[in-house]
């Protein structure tokens, strides 16, 4: 094998290792599957909030954090709406915890 071929093979192997390492998931970073699951949970919570006559989905922001933790933020018109929004979020499959940061603003 010539020196040129050996150098070419070494460069190809080095590039392969570099590209593979760049595609790995860093610590505490969501994988693609987790991101998609979180997006699905967020969408379902928003849909249920929109379909519930006691909650206003337009004023409630929903974010799904790793492990099925859902954070609600924004404004509720009453304590009843705030409580109901939390209950609706907890009813969604895949939700493990609800952080209800809604502020009551009549």
ABEGO torsion letter per residue (X at the ends): XBAAAAAAAAAAAAAAAAAAAAABBBBGBBBAAAAAAAAAAAAAAAAAAAABAABBAAABBBBBBBGGBBBBBEBBABAAAAAAAAAAAAABBGBABBBBABBBBX
